[in-house]
Amino acid sequence: EIEAVETKGQHYIVRVSDENLEYEITMEREDGSITDMKSRELSRNEVAEEQTEESSEDPGEKALMTEEEAKALAAAEVGGEFIHV
C-alpha cells in the first residue's frame, strides 16, 4: 500500500507499507531508478491501527442493498421518476 509520495530535489520519496514493514524508497525523478531504500518493522500498535482503518473503510457486502431498496431510499430523499439505475 502506498502511504505517501513526495518530491525532494531531483528525487521522489515513496513510502510503502505491507502487513509488517514500511519502506522508504528514494527514486530519481528523471528515469525512475531507485537510489536508496530503507525499511523498518511496524510496531504492533501501528499494525493494529492500519487494520482498524482498513476495516472501517471497507464495510464489505453487508453494506450493499438491492436495487429496490436503493430506489425506495432515493425516492424518499429526492422524489422524481426513475429513468435508469
C-alpha positions in Angstrom: 0.0 0.0 0.0 1.4 3.4 -1.0 1.3 5.7 2.1 2.9 8.8 0.6 4.8 10.2 -2.3 6.7 13.5 -2.1 9.3 15.3 -4.2 12.7 16.3 -2.8 15.0 18.0 -5.2 15.6 15.6 -8.1 14.1 12.7 -6.2 10.7 11.1 -5.4 10.4 9.8 -1.8 7.8 7.0 -1.8 6.6 5.4 1.5 5.1 2.0 1.1 3.8 -0.5 3.7 2.7 -4.1 3.8 1.5 -6.1 6.7 4.5 -5.7 9.0 7.0 -3.5 7.2 7.3 0.1 6.0 9.7 1.0 3.2 11.0 4.4 2.2 12.2 4.3 -1.4 14.2 7.2 -3.0 13.8 7.3 -6.8 15.4 9.6 -9.5 12.7 11.8 -10.9 14.3 11.7 -14.4 14.4 8.0 -15.0 12.7 6.3 -12.1 15.8 4.4 -10.9 16.0 3.6 -7.2 18.9 5.3 -5.5 18.1 4.3 -1.9 15.7 2.1 0.1 15.2 1.8 3.8 12.8 -0.4 5.7 11.5 -0.7 9.2 9.3 -3.1 11.1 6.0 -1.6 12.1 5.1 -1.8 15.8 2.1 -3.9 16.9 0.2 -0.7 17.6 0.8 0.6 14.1 -0.3 -2.7 12.5 -3.4 -2.7 14.7 -4.2 0.9 13.6 -3.8 0.1 9.9 -6.1 -3.0 10.3 -8.7 -0.9 12.0 -8.6 1.8 9.3 -8.9 -0.8 6.6 -11.9 -2.5 8.2 -13.7 0.8 8.7 -13.0 1.8 5.0 -14.3 -1.4 3.6 -17.8 -2.2 5.1 -18.0 -5.4 3.0 -21.0 -7.0 1.5 -23.3 -6.2 4.4 -23.5 -2.6 3.3 -24.9 -3.5 -0.2 -28.5 -3.0 -0.9 -30.9 -4.3 -3.5 -32.0 -2.2 -6.5 -35.5 -1.9 -5.0 -34.1 -0.7 -1.6 -31.9 1.9 -3.4 -34.9 3.1 -5.4 -37.1 3.4 -2.3 -34.3 5.3 -0.5 -33.7 7.7 -3.4 -37.5 8.3 -3.9 -37.9 9.1 -0.2 -34.9 11.5 -0.3 -35.4 13.4 -3.6 -38.5 12.1 -5.3 -38.8 12.2 -9.0 -39.0 9.5 -11.6 -36.5 6.7 -12.3 -35.1 6.6 -15.8 -32.1 4.4 -15.2 -30.4 2.6 -12.3 
